[in-house]
Amino acid sequence: MADKLIVKSFLQELKQIIKVWGIFFSNRPKNSIQHLADLGITAKKREEIILNLEVEDYSEGPLEETQQGGTEMWVFGKTIKKEQVYTISCLKLL
């Protein structure tokens, strides 16, 4: 488990990169468009959720990531409509 200051630093860097470069979503079966729609999460809302992540939303990381180029992976969670929804975030400039 990462120290709160490290998590805060990661979130600050993530948000800065998103503001400059935007965000890429890698859809998986569990976060299909239909599942997100059932939770009332639009594409815009999904980005808002990530931009509003706080240290208290931290779940785990950094973890080894092997599918998107081997960068560190961080996991954050939010409760939406009584369902725990997790976002996995990686910093990678293409």
RAUR-V437499 format. One record per residue. RES is the residue in one small letter. NEAR is the number of other C-alpha atoms within 10 Angstrom. Layout:
# RAUR-V437499
RES | NEAR
RES | NEAR
This chain:
# RAUR-V437499
m | 10
a | 13
d | 8
k | 12
l | 10
i | 12
v | 21
k | 17
s | 11
f | 18
l | 22
q | 14
e | 13
l | 18
k | 17
q | 13
i | 15
i | 15
k | 11
v | 8
w | 11
g | 10
i | 14
f | 9
f | 10
s | 9
n | 9
r | 8
p | 8
k | 10
n | 14
s | 12
i | 15
q | 12
h | 12
l | 16
a | 12
d | 11
l | 14
g | 13
i | 17
t | 13
a | 12
k | 8
k | 12
r | 14
e | 16
e | 12
i | 13
i | 20
l | 16
n | 10
l | 18
e | 16
v | 16
e | 12
d | 16
y | 21
s | 17
e | 15
g | 16
p | 18
l | 14
e | 11
e | 13
t | 10
q | 7
q | 11
g | 9
g | 12
t | 16
e | 16
m | 17
w | 22
v | 16
f | 19
g | 18
k | 19
t | 10
i | 11
k | 10
k | 8
e | 9
q | 9
v | 15
y | 15
t | 18
i | 15
s | 19
c | 19
l | 16
k | 13
l | 6
l | 4
